Amino acid sequence: MERISNIENVLLNEVDNPNNVYLYLEGDVWCAYERSAYYLAAIKSVNLEKEVIGDGYDVVLLKARFKVDEMSLPLSPGVSLKSVADDKLQFSMNRGVEGFPEWKRRQLESLSA
């Protein structure tokens, strides 16, 4: 399984992410991390997993994934495509979704079991 190549970029995008879904292409899978994973899981069926970043970070991230061939636009009503690159997509939601910290805690507990 491929891993995101620029973890610093992911962390910067997610630290104060109010309403964006950042998707990163990893092999044949679109992946979203942290708040993007939370927002994506609220609008689409995804697989969740825990990813531990070691190289000096020791950060545990939640990661949502779905296969490239499962992508359809629009992702959901109220979600618009904001930017496109070969290996990245950014969507904007018309509203933020509250509850990320509690959701992450519950997901990590269930993934650790």
N, CA, C and O atoms as CSV, one atom per row, in Angstrom:
chain,resi,resn,atom,element,x,y,z
A,1,MET,N,N,0.848,-1.181,0.000
A,1,MET,CA,C,0.000,0.000,0.000
A,1,MET,C,C,0.891,1.241,0.000
A,1,MET,O,O,1.824,1.352,0.796
A,2,GLU,N,N,0.593,2.156,-0.893
A,2,GLU,CA,C,1.353,3.401,-0.944
A,2,GLU,C,C,0.969,4.299,0.219
A,2,GLU,O,O,-0.133,4.209,0.762
A,3,ARG,N,N,1.899,5.164,0.588
A,3,ARG,CA,C,1.636,6.132,1.642
A,3,ARG,C,C,1.751,7.521,1.057
A,3,ARG,O,O,2.410,7.730,0.039
A,4,ILE,N,N,1.106,8.463,1.709
A,4,ILE,CA,C,1.158,9.847,1.259
A,4,ILE,C,C,2.604,10.334,1.306
A,4,ILE,O,O,3.301,10.127,2.300
A,5,SER,N,N,3.047,10.975,0.245
A,5,SER,CA,C,4.445,11.365,0.154
A,5,SER,C,C,4.756,12.655,0.912
A,5,SER,O,O,5.883,12.838,1.374
A,6,ASN,N,N,3.793,13.534,1.046
A,6,ASN,CA,C,4.067,14.812,1.693
A,6,ASN,C,C,3.191,14.973,2.933
A,6,ASN,O,O,2.184,15.680,2.908
A,7,ILE,N,N,3.586,14.315,4.006
A,7,ILE,CA,C,2.782,14.326,5.224
A,7,ILE,C,C,2.676,15.716,5.822
A,7,ILE,O,O,1.669,16.043,6.451
A,8,GLU,N,N,3.711,16.551,5.635
A,8,GLU,CA,C,3.653,17.918,6.159
A,8,GLU,C,C,2.495,18.685,5.521
A,8,GLU,O,O,1.795,19.435,6.201
A,9,ASN,N,N,2.296,18.499,4.219
A,9,ASN,CA,C,1.198,19.149,3.515
A,9,ASN,C,C,-0.153,18.677,4.049
A,9,ASN,O,O,-1.065,19.481,4.241
A,10,VAL,N,N,-0.274,17.379,4.286
A,10,VAL,CA,C,-1.511,16.823,4.837
A,10,VAL,C,C,-1.795,17.443,6.202
A,10,VAL,O,O,-2.911,17.891,6.464
A,11,LEU,N,N,-0.793,17.469,7.063
A,11,LEU,CA,C,-0.991,18.017,8.406
A,11,LEU,C,C,-1.361,19.491,8.366
A,11,LEU,O,O,-2.225,19.930,9.125
A,12,LEU,N,N,-0.723,20.260,7.495
A,12,LEU,CA,C,-1.064,21.684,7.370
A,12,LEU,C,C,-2.494,21.875,6.866
A,12,LEU,O,O,-3.200,22.769,7.331
A,13,ASN,N,N,-2.918,21.049,5.927
A,13,ASN,CA,C,-4.286,21.149,5.411
A,13,ASN,C,C,-5.322,20.789,6.464
A,13,ASN,O,O,-6.413,21.359,6.484
A,14,GLU,N,N,-4.992,19.855,7.330
A,14,GLU,CA,C,-5.995,19.323,8.254
A,14,GLU,C,C,-6.056,20.002,9.611
A,14,GLU,O,O,-7.068,19.878,10.300
A,15,VAL,N,N,-5.027,20.707,10.020
A,15,VAL,CA,C,-4.984,21.240,11.382
A,15,VAL,C,C,-6.164,22.167,11.699
A,15,VAL,O,O,-6.727,22.079,12.790
A,16,ASP,N,N,-6.536,23.020,10.806
A,16,ASP,CA,C,-7.671,23.931,11.020
A,16,ASP,C,C,-8.655,23.845,9.855
A,16,ASP,O,O,-9.164,24.867,9.397
A,17,ASN,N,N,-8.917,22.666,9.387
A,17,ASN,CA,C,-9.762,22.457,8.213
A,17,ASN,C,C,-11.237,22.631,8.576
A,17,ASN,O,O,-11.821,21.750,9.207
A,18,PRO,N,N,-11.849,23.757,8.187
A,18,PRO,CA,C,-13.226,24.012,8.594
A,18,PRO,C,C,-14.281,23.297,7.755
A,18,PRO,O,O,-15.341,22.953,8.276
A,19,ASN,N,N,-14.013,23.063,6.449
A,19,ASN,CA,C,-15.063,22.487,5.606
A,19,ASN,C,C,-14.555,21.980,4.254
A,19,ASN,O,O,-15.297,21.994,3.272
A,20,ASN,N,N,-13.308,21.535,4.197
A,20,ASN,CA,C,-12.766,21.023,2.940
A,20,ASN,C,C,-12.503,19.534,3.040
A,20,ASN,O,O,-12.198,19.004,4.108
A,21,VAL,N,N,-12.629,18.870,1.894
A,21,VAL,CA,C,-12.245,17.464,1.780
A,21,VAL,C,C,-11.055,17.426,0.832
A,21,VAL,O,O,-11.184,17.708,-0.360
A,22,TYR,N,N,-9.892,17.071,1.378
A,22,TYR,CA,C,-8.682,16.919,0.586
A,22,TYR,C,C,-8.501,15.435,0.306
A,22,TYR,O,O,-8.429,14.627,1.232
A,23,LEU,N,N,-8.427,15.074,-0.981
A,23,LEU,CA,C,-8.206,13.687,-1.373
A,23,LEU,C,C,-6.833,13.566,-2.017
A,23,LEU,O,O,-6.426,14.424,-2.801
A,24,TYR,N,N,-6.129,12.504,-1.682
A,24,TYR,CA,C,-4.795,12.237,-2.203
A,24,TYR,C,C,-4.816,10.882,-2.893
A,24,TYR,O,O,-5.318,9.908,-2.333
A,25,LEU,N,N,-4.279,10.815,-4.095
A,25,LEU,CA,C,-4.229,9.565,-4.836
A,25,LEU,C,C,-3.020,8.760,-4.366
A,25,LEU,O,O,-1.881,9.215,-4.463
A,26,GLU,N,N,-3.285,7.561,-3.858
A,26,GLU,CA,C,-2.244,6.653,-3.398
A,26,GLU,C,C,-2.454,5.329,-4.126
A,26,GLU,O,O,-3.288,4.515,-3.729
A,27,GLY,N,N,-1.689,5.124,-5.192
A,27,GLY,CA,C,-1.891,3.943,-6.032
A,27,GLY,C,C,-3.211,4.073,-6.766
A,27,GLY,O,O,-3.404,5.025,-7.522
A,28,ASP,N,N,-4.133,3.124,-6.556
A,28,ASP,CA,C,-5.454,3.186,-7.194
A,28,ASP,C,C,-6.547,3.515,-6.188
A,28,ASP,O,O,-7.707,3.143,-6.365
A,29,VAL,N,N,-6.157,4.226,-5.120
A,29,VAL,CA,C,-7.088,4.551,-4.041
A,29,VAL,C,C,-7.033,6.040,-3.734
A,29,VAL,O,O,-5.952,6.623,-3.650
A,30,TRP,N,N,-8.204,6.656,-3.567
A,30,TRP,CA,C,-8.283,8.032,-3.056
A,30,TRP,C,C,-8.316,7.954,-1.537
A,30,TRP,O,O,-9.069,7.169,-0.962
A,31,CYS,N,N,-7.490,8.779,-0.893
A,31,CYS,CA,C,-7.402,8.774,0.567
A,31,CYS,C,C,-7.639,10.168,1.119
A,31,CYS,O,O,-7.236,11.165,0.520
A,32,ALA,N,N,-8.290,10.225,2.255
A,32,ALA,CA,C,-8.514,11.468,2.990
A,32,ALA,C,C,-8.075,11.226,4.419
A,32,ALA,O,O,-8.263,10.136,4.958
A,33,TYR,N,N,-7.495,12.232,5.026
A,33,TYR,CA,C,-6.972,12.111,6.384
A,33,TYR,C,C,-7.707,13.050,7.337
A,33,TYR,O,O,-8.175,14.120,6.948
A,34,GLU,N,N,-7.793,12.621,8.586
A,34,GLU,CA,C,-8.280,13.428,9.696
A,34,GLU,C,C,-9.635,14.082,9.416
A,34,GLU,O,O,-10.611,13.373,9.172
A,35,ARG,N,N,-9.719,15.413,9.444
A,35,ARG,CA,C,-11.002,16.098,9.262
A,35,ARG,C,C,-11.579,15.820,7.876
A,35,ARG,O,O,-12.793,15.680,7.725
A,36,SER,N,N,-10.722,15.740,6.870
A,36,SER,CA,C,-11.209,15.380,5.535
A,36,SER,C,C,-11.843,13.993,5.555
A,36,SER,O,O,-12.871,13.775,4.914
A,37,ALA,N,N,-11.244,13.054,6.285
A,37,ALA,CA,C,-11.810,11.712,6.415
A,37,ALA,C,C,-13.172,11.775,7.109
A,37,ALA,O,O,-14.114,11.085,6.721
A,38,TYR,N,N,-13.254,12.599,8.123
A,38,TYR,CA,C,-14.515,12.782,8.859
A,38,TYR,C,C,-15.609,13.337,7.951
A,38,TYR,O,O,-16.724,12.817,7.926
A,39,TYR,N,N,-15.289,14.386,7.214
A,39,TYR,CA,C,-16.271,14.983,6.308
A,39,TYR,C,C,-16.660,13.996,5.214
A,39,TYR,O,O,-17.835,13.881,4.865
A,40,LEU,N,N,-15.675,13.285,4.675
A,40,LEU,CA,C,-15.944,12.328,3.617
A,40,LEU,C,C,-16.829,11.192,4.120
A,40,LEU,O,O,-17.756,10.776,3.424
A,41,ALA,N,N,-16.555,10.688,5.315
A,41,ALA,CA,C,-17.355,9.605,5.883
A,41,ALA,C,C,-18.800,10.032,6.133
A,41,ALA,O,O,-19.702,9.195,6.166
A,42,ALA,N,N,-19.015,11.335,6.309
A,42,ALA,CA,C,-20.373,11.837,6.516
A,42,ALA,C,C,-21.189,11.849,5.222
A,42,ALA,O,O,-22.418,11.886,5.270
A,43,ILE,N,N,-20.516,11.820,4.061
A,43,ILE,CA,C,-21.232,11.919,2.785
A,43,ILE,C,C,-21.067,10.715,1.874
A,43,ILE,O,O,-21.774,10.602,0.873
A,44,LYS,N,N,-20.137,9.802,2.203
A,44,LYS,CA,C,-19.840,8.687,1.311
A,44,LYS,C,C,-19.398,7.478,2.133
A,44,LYS,O,O,-18.788,7.626,3.192
A,45,SER,N,N,-19.706,6.297,1.639
A,45,SER,CA,C,-19.245,5.073,2.290
A,45,SER,C,C,-17.754,4.892,1.998
A,45,SER,O,O,-17.339,4.834,0.840
A,46,VAL,N,N,-16.964,4.804,3.059
A,46,VAL,CA,C,-15.510,4.677,2.928
A,46,VAL,C,C,-15.000,3.624,3.906
A,46,VAL,O,O,-15.683,3.259,4.862
A,47,ASN,N,N,-13.805,3.151,3.650
A,47,ASN,CA,C,-13.114,2.271,4.584
A,47,ASN,C,C,-12.223,3.140,5.444
A,47,ASN,O,O,-11.503,3.995,4.927
A,48,LEU,N,N,-12.260,2.934,6.740
A,48,LEU,CA,C,-11.420,3.699,7.657
A,48,LEU,C,C,-10.295,2.834,8.182
A,48,LEU,O,O,-10.467,1.639,8.418
A,49,GLU,N,N,-9.151,3.451,8.360
A,49,GLU,CA,C,-8.023,2.765,8.982
A,49,GLU,C,C,-7.190,3.764,9.752
A,49,GLU,O,O,-7.326,4.977,9.594
A,50,LYS,N,N,-6.337,3.231,10.577
A,50,LYS,CA,C,-5.435,4.042,11.387
A,50,LYS,C,C,-4.079,4.011,10.699
A,50,LYS,O,O,-3.608,2.947,10.297
A,51,GLU,N,N,-3.450,5.175,10.562
A,51,GLU,CA,C,-2.109,5.233,9.986
A,51,GLU,C,C,-1.190,5.937,10.971
A,51,GLU,O,O,-1.458,7.060,11.399
A,52,VAL,N,N,-0.117,5.270,11.320
A,52,VAL,CA,C,0.863,5.833,12.253
A,52,VAL,C,C,2.042,6.342,11.437
A,52,VAL,O,O,2.667,5.599,10.680
A,53,ILE,N,N,2.325,7.610,11.607
A,53,ILE,CA,C,3.451,8.237,10.924
A,53,ILE,C,C,4.617,8.234,11.902
A,53,ILE,O,O,4.549,8.867,12.955
A,54,GLY,N,N,5.688,7.520,11.556
A,54,GLY,CA,C,6.805,7.359,12.461
A,54,GLY,C,C,7.898,8.378,12.311
A,54,GLY,O,O,8.215,9.066,13.281
A,55,ASP,N,N,8.468,8.507,11.191
A,55,ASP,CA,C,9.665,9.298,10.916
A,55,ASP,C,C,9.771,10.591,11.716
A,55,ASP,O,O,9.714,11.682,11.148
A,56,GLY,N,N,9.925,10.472,13.028
A,56,GLY,CA,C,10.086,11.647,13.872
A,56,GLY,C,C,8.774,12.294,14.290
A,56,GLY,O,O,8.779,13.227,15.093
A,57,TYR,N,N,7.657,11.820,13.764
A,57,TYR,CA,C,6.366,12.426,14.072
A,57,TYR,C,C,5.629,11.679,15.176
A,57,TYR,O,O,5.138,12.296,16.121
A,58,ASP,N,N,5.548,10.355,15.063
A,58,ASP,CA,C,4.740,9.536,15.963
A,58,ASP,C,C,3.333,10.087,16.100
A,58,ASP,O,O,2.840,10.303,17.206
A,59,VAL,N,N,2.697,10.312,14.961
A,59,VAL,CA,C,1.346,10.853,14.886
A,59,VAL,C,C,0.420,9.747,14.395
A,59,VAL,O,O,0.749,9.030,13.451
A,60,VAL,N,N,-0.728,9.610,15.032
A,60,VAL,CA,C,-1.737,8.654,14.604
A,60,VAL,C,C,-2.814,9.419,13.845
A,60,VAL,O,O,-3.473,10.306,14.387
A,61,LEU,N,N,-2.976,9.053,12.579
A,61,LEU,CA,C,-3.964,9.713,11.729
A,61,LEU,C,C,-5.070,8.732,11.372
A,61,LEU,O,O,-4.826,7.537,11.210
A,62,LEU,N,N,-6.283,9.247,11.253
A,62,LEU,CA,C,-7.361,8.452,10.680
A,62,LEU,C,C,-7.332,8.674,9.180
A,62,LEU,O,O,-7.108,9.785,8.701
A,63,LYS,N,N,-7.560,7.602,8.456
A,63,LYS,CA,C,-7.484,7.641,7.000
A,63,LYS,C,C,-8.730,6.974,6.435
A,63,LYS,O,O,-9.075,5.859,6.823
A,64,ALA,N,N,-9.405,7.664,5.513
A,64,ALA,CA,C,-10.550,7.106,4.798
A,64,ALA,C,C,-10.084,6.798,3.384
A,64,ALA,O,O,-9.336,7.577,2.793
A,65,ARG,N,N,-10.519,5.668,2.838
A,65,ARG,CA,C,-10.081,5.294,1.502
A,65,ARG,C,C,-11.244,4.737,0.687
A,65,ARG,O,O,-12.160,4.101,1.208
A,66,PHE,N,N,-11.164,5.004,-0.616
A,66,PHE,CA,C,-12.061,4.342,-1.552
A,66,PHE,C,C,-11.373,4.250,-2.898
A,66,PHE,O,O,-10.538,5.086,-3.240
A,67,LYS,N,N,-11.728,3.230,-3.657
A,67,LYS,CA,C,-11.074,2.968,-4.936
A,67,LYS,C,C,-11.406,4.047,-5.951
A,67,LYS,O,O,-12.483,4.643,-5.933
A,68,VAL,N,N,-10.449,4.279,-6.834
A,68,VAL,CA,C,-10.598,5.300,-7.867
A,68,VAL,C,C,-11.859,5.070,-8.683
A,68,VAL,O,O,-12.564,6.023,-9.012
A,69,ASP,N,N,-12.155,3.811,-9.016
A,69,ASP,CA,C,-13.332,3.539,-9.850
A,69,ASP,C,C,-14.652,3.723,-9.100
A,69,ASP,O,O,-15.719,3.594,-9.700
A,70,GLU,N,N,-14.599,4.020,-7.802
A,70,GLU,CA,C,-15.807,4.318,-7.029
A,70,GLU,C,C,-16.089,5.813,-6.970
A,70,GLU,O,O,-17.064,6.232,-6.347
A,71,MET,N,N,-15.250,6.623,-7.610
A,71,MET,CA,C,-15.420,8.082,-7.606
A,71,MET,C,C,-16.530,8.470,-8.572
A,71,MET,O,O,-16.539,8.045,-9.727
A,72,SER,N,N,-17.446,9.266,-8.098
A,72,SER,CA,C,-18.459,9.858,-8.963
A,72,SER,C,C,-18.695,11.282,-8.491
A,72,SER,O,O,-18.654,11.575,-7.296
A,73,LEU,N,N,-18.940,12.145,-9.438
A,73,LEU,CA,C,-19.176,13.556,-9.119
A,73,LEU,C,C,-20.613,13.901,-9.428
A,73,LEU,O,O,-21.167,13.385,-10.399
A,74,PRO,N,N,-21.217,14.729,-8.660
A,74,PRO,CA,C,-20.681,15.340,-7.445
A,74,PRO,C,C,-20.590,14.309,-6.325
A,74,PRO,O,O,-21.323,13.319,-6.317
A,75,LEU,N,N,-19.686,14.551,-5.383
A,75,LEU,CA,C,-19.567,13.653,-4.236
A,75,LEU,C,C,-20.874,13.607,-3.463
A,75,LEU,O,O,-21.296,12.552,-2.988
A,76,SER,N,N,-21.505,14.763,-3.346
A,76,SER,CA,C,-22.740,14.891,-2.586
A,76,SER,C,C,-23.319,16.268,-2.881
A,76,SER,O,O,-22.570,17.177,-3.238
A,77,PRO,N,N,-24.640,16.449,-2.742
A,77,PRO,CA,C,-25.178,17.806,-2.867
A,77,PRO,C,C,-24.538,18.719,-1.821
A,77,PRO,O,O,-24.357,18.321,-0.670
A,78,GLY,N,N,-24.204,19.919,-2.215
A,78,GLY,CA,C,-23.591,20.862,-1.293
A,78,GLY,C,C,-22.085,20.730,-1.199
A,78,GLY,O,O,-21.455,21.400,-0.381
A,79,VAL,N,N,-21.493,19.870,-2.031
A,79,VAL,CA,C,-20.041,19.693,-2.056
A,79,VAL,C,C,-19.560,20.038,-3.456
A,79,VAL,O,O,-19.996,19.429,-4.433
A,80,SER,N,N,-18.659,21.016,-3.557
A,80,SER,CA,C,-18.199,21.437,-4.875
A,80,SER,C,C,-16.693,21.234,-5.028
A,80,SER,O,O,-15.927,21.373,-4.074
A,81,LEU,N,N,-16.295,20.902,-6.244
A,81,LEU,CA,C,-14.889,20.706,-6.563
A,81,LEU,C,C,-14.201,22.057,-6.576
A,81,LEU,O,O,-14.637,22.975,-7.271
A,82,LYS,N,N,-13.127,22.182,-5.811
A,82,LYS,CA,C,-12.430,23.459,-5.649
A,82,LYS,C,C,-11.112,23.492,-6.417
A,82,LYS,O,O,-10.787,24.505,-7.036
A,83,SER,N,N,-10.344,22.391,-6.387
A,83,SER,CA,C,-9.100,22.343,-7.155
A,83,SER,C,C,-8.767,20.907,-7.543
A,83,SER,O,O,-9.157,19.949,-6.875
A,84,VAL,N,N,-8.024,20.794,-8.661
A,84,VAL,CA,C,-7.678,19.505,-9.225
A,84,VAL,C,C,-6.200,19.485,-9.558
A,84,VAL,O,O,-5.676,20.453,-10.110
A,85,ALA,N,N,-5.526,18.403,-9.233
A,85,ALA,CA,C,-4.149,18.136,-9.657
A,85,ALA,C,C,-4.091,16.652,-10.008
A,85,ALA,O,O,-5.055,15.922,-9.778
A,86,ASP,N,N,-2.978,16.208,-10.558
A,86,ASP,CA,C,-2.859,14.804,-10.963
A,86,ASP,C,C,-3.104,13.841,-9.814
A,86,ASP,O,O,-3.721,12.792,-10.002
A,87,ASP,N,N,-2.628,14.189,-8.627
A,87,ASP,CA,C,-2.723,13.268,-7.497
A,87,ASP,C,C,-3.436,13.853,-6.288
A,87,ASP,O,O,-3.343,13.305,-5.189
A,88,LYS,N,N,-4.158,14.976,-6.481
A,88,LYS,CA,C,-4.872,15.616,-5.367
A,88,LYS,C,C,-6.167,16.247,-5.873
A,88,LYS,O,O,-6.234,16.764,-6.989
A,89,LEU,N,N,-7.178,16.193,-5.037
A,89,LEU,CA,C,-8.440,16.895,-5.284
A,89,LEU,C,C,-8.818,17.623,-4.011
A,89,LEU,O,O,-8.549,17.149,-2.908
A,90,GLN,N,N,-9.440,18.771,-4.169
A,90,GLN,CA,C,-9.958,19.485,-3.007
A,90,GLN,C,C,-11.411,19.838,-3.276
A,90,GLN,O,O,-11.750,20.424,-4.305
A,91,PHE,N,N,-12.257,19.469,-2.332
A,91,PHE,CA,C,-13.676,19.784,-2.391
A,91,PHE,C,C,-14.015,20.712,-1.246
A,91,PHE,O,O,-13.394,20.661,-0.184
A,92,SER,N,N,-15.000,21.556,-1.468
A,92,SER,CA,C,-15.483,22.454,-0.431
A,92,SER,C,C,-16.924,22.075,-0.096
A,92,SER,O,O,-17.762,21.913,-0.982
A,93,MET,N,N,-17.190,21.939,1.199
A,93,MET,CA,C,-18.548,21.655,1.653
A,93,MET,C,C,-19.220,22.982,1.978
A,93,MET,O,O,-18.563,23.915,2.440
A,94,ASN,N,N,-20.513,23.070,1.741
A,94,ASN,CA,C,-21.198,24.334,2.003
A,94,ASN,C,C,-21.375,24.612,3.490
A,94,ASN,O,O,-21.806,25.700,3.873
A,95,ARG,N,N,-21.043,23.629,4.329
A,95,ARG,CA,C,-21.112,23.848,5.772
A,95,ARG,C,C,-20.117,22.916,6.448
A,95,ARG,O,O,-19.799,21.843,5.936
A,96,GLY,N,N,-19.643,23.338,7.584
A,96,GLY,CA,C,-18.764,22.486,8.375
A,96,GLY,C,C,-19.582,21.473,9.145
A,96,GLY,O,O,-20.793,21.629,9.306
A,97,VAL,N,N,-18.923,20.447,9.614
A,97,VAL,CA,C,-19.583,19.411,10.393
A,97,VAL,C,C,-18.886,19.348,11.743
A,97,VAL,O,O,-17.670,19.169,11.818
A,98,GLU,N,N,-19.658,19.496,12.797
A,98,GLU,CA,C,-19.096,19.474,14.151
A,98,GLU,C,C,-18.900,18.034,14.631
A,98,GLU,O,O,-19.506,17.105,14.098
A,99,GLY,N,N,-18.060,17.864,15.627
A,99,GLY,CA,C,-17.938,16.573,16.285
A,99,GLY,C,C,-16.718,15.748,15.925
A,99,GLY,O,O,-16.654,14.570,16.278
A,100,PHE,N,N,-15.748,16.331,15.233
A,100,PHE,CA,C,-14.579,15.563,14.810
A,100,PHE,C,C,-13.831,14.901,15.975
A,100,PHE,O,O,-13.549,13.706,15.888
A,101,PRO,N,N,-13.496,15.612,17.059
A,101,PRO,CA,C,-12.697,14.966,18.118
A,101,PRO,C,C,-13.355,13.704,18.695
A,101,PRO,O,O,-12.685,12.690,18.891
A,102,GLU,N,N,-14.634,13.766,18.959
A,102,GLU,CA,C,-15.342,12.600,19.499
A,102,GLU,C,C,-15.398,11.472,18.473
A,102,GLU,O,O,-15.195,10.309,18.822
A,103,TRP,N,N,-15.669,11.802,17.216
A,103,TRP,CA,C,-15.703,10.807,16.146
A,103,TRP,C,C,-14.350,10.106,16.031
A,103,TRP,O,O,-14.292,8.881,15.932
A,104,LYS,N,N,-13.261,10.880,16.044
A,104,LYS,CA,C,-11.928,10.295,15.923
A,104,LYS,C,C,-11.647,9.356,17.095
A,104,LYS,O,O,-11.123,8.259,16.901
A,105,ARG,N,N,-11.987,9.777,18.288
A,105,ARG,CA,C,-11.770,8.924,19.456
A,105,ARG,C,C,-12.503,7.600,19.315
A,105,ARG,O,O,-11.927,6.540,19.559
A,106,ARG,N,N,-13.775,7.657,18.921
A,106,ARG,CA,C,-14.571,6.431,18.751
A,106,ARG,C,C,-13.992,5.527,17.662
A,106,ARG,O,O,-13.916,4.310,17.825
A,107,GLN,N,N,-13.592,6.136,16.562
A,107,GLN,CA,C,-13.040,5.350,15.453
A,107,GLN,C,C,-11.731,4.676,15.853
A,107,GLN,O,O,-11.518,3.502,15.550
A,108,LEU,N,N,-10.864,5.407,16.525
A,108,LEU,CA,C,-9.587,4.823,16.954
A,108,LEU,C,C,-9.808,3.681,17.936
A,108,LEU,O,O,-9.103,2.674,17.884
A,109,GLU,N,N,-10.781,3.831,18.832
A,109,GLU,CA,C,-11.105,2.755,19.773
A,109,GLU,C,C,-11.572,1.517,19.032
A,109,GLU,O,O,-11.156,0.404,19.354
A,110,SER,N,N,-12.434,1.702,18.042
A,110,SER,CA,C,-12.957,0.546,17.312
A,110,SER,C,C,-11.904,-0.077,16.402
A,110,SER,O,O,-11.917,-1.289,16.191
A,111,LEU,N,N,-10.996,0.725,15.861
A,111,LEU,CA,C,-9.938,0.195,14.995
A,111,LEU,C,C,-8.853,-0.502,15.801
A,111,LEU,O,O,-8.154,-1.367,15.273
A,112,SER,N,N,-8.700,-0.142,17.063
A,112,SER,CA,C,-7.674,-0.761,17.906
A,112,SER,C,C,-8.121,-2.112,18.443
A,112,SER,O,O,-7.297,-2.931,18.849
A,113,ALA,N,N,-9.422,-2.338,18.443
A,113,ALA,CA,C,-9.962,-3.586,19.008
A,113,ALA,C,C,-9.669,-4.786,18.138
A,113,ALA,O,O,-10.056,-5.904,18.478
